[in-house]
Amino acid sequence: MRSSKINYLLVGVFVIGMVVALVVSVALLTGRTGATDLYYSYYENVTGVKFGTQVVYEGYPIGQVEQVTPEEKDGRMRFRVDFGVLEKWRIPADSIVEIAAPGLLAAVTLSIHAGKGKESLKPGSEVKSRERSDIFAVVSSVASDFGQLTETNVKPLLASVNRAVETINRIMEKEGENLFRDAHKVTTDLAGVVGILAEKVPLITKDIELFIGKMNKTGNEFEQLMTPANRQKLEGAIANLNQASSQMNGILKDIQEWTKKDDGDVRKTVAETRYIVESVSRHIDSINQNMEGAARNMYEFTRQIRQNPGLLLGSQAPEDKGADKGAERRKP
């Protein structure tokens, strides 16, 4: 009898121990191992977030989600997520909490990314949130964008390609024979051109070879011409030209200095020349008149000499017999 009571006692202690171990394990798994501080965040989408969802701080579990409450703002619904963390757990004020899944098959968690600020959030404060960015959300977003791209760009592009193909088919049905005929003509002409080029290429090659030979010959002759002696002569000629250029520059400089001097011979010559020109310009009219009178006198003198060369010997002019006969005829 005593042994059965001992057995019952042992079994009861074992069951109680297992229950306590189960409670402790559940508490450890949920992060509810002691007092907690409450915080909250707002999200547009809370897929997979519910009571008991684990809260991790840089991957370390520190609490769980306590409540998800829908709220309306500006005509749209958003969700307030209240979660508890270990008491006196420091969360920087610029920290961000997002809904994330560590792996493809892992459960959704609230992941807190620690900020760099020195100030900490007080319990009951709002933690800045960031929408879910796990691979499933990305794939869903990409699929949505791809569907939109298909509707807005791919389908119109395919329709345009279809219209272009139909247009090409219509053109080929109407103008196909002409196009093929023209293409055949073009290929025939190209074949003729290729044949002509095939005939001309050897001649062109020969001319190029002759030209290259002449260039080589010219180069050899130039190389022979540019012997050391000729090179020295050429350098001497260049030096002489440089010397002559320097001397000419000196002469021009001297001339420029002469012209700049107020008491120089050049300036005096220019002044006297200006005076002579001005004097001639003032008396040019009288000179012209005198020259014109002299020309008339010379013309009259030459006319009289032609009529009576004897004037050069001092004789008198002959009488005009024709004039006397005309006077006698006029008498009654």
VENHUPE-V187760 format. One record per helix or strand of 2 or more residues. SS is the DSSP state (H for helix, E for strand). FROM is the first residue (numbers start at 1). LEN is the number of residues. If there is no record, write none. Layout:
BEGIN
ss->[SS/SS]
from->[FROM/FROM]
len->[LEN/LEN]
END
This chain:
BEGIN
ss->[H/E/E/E/E/E/E/E/H/H/H/H/H]
from->[2/36/54/60/76/96/108/128/135/228/265/309/321]
len->[29/8/4/14/11/6/6/3/91/33/43/5/10]
END
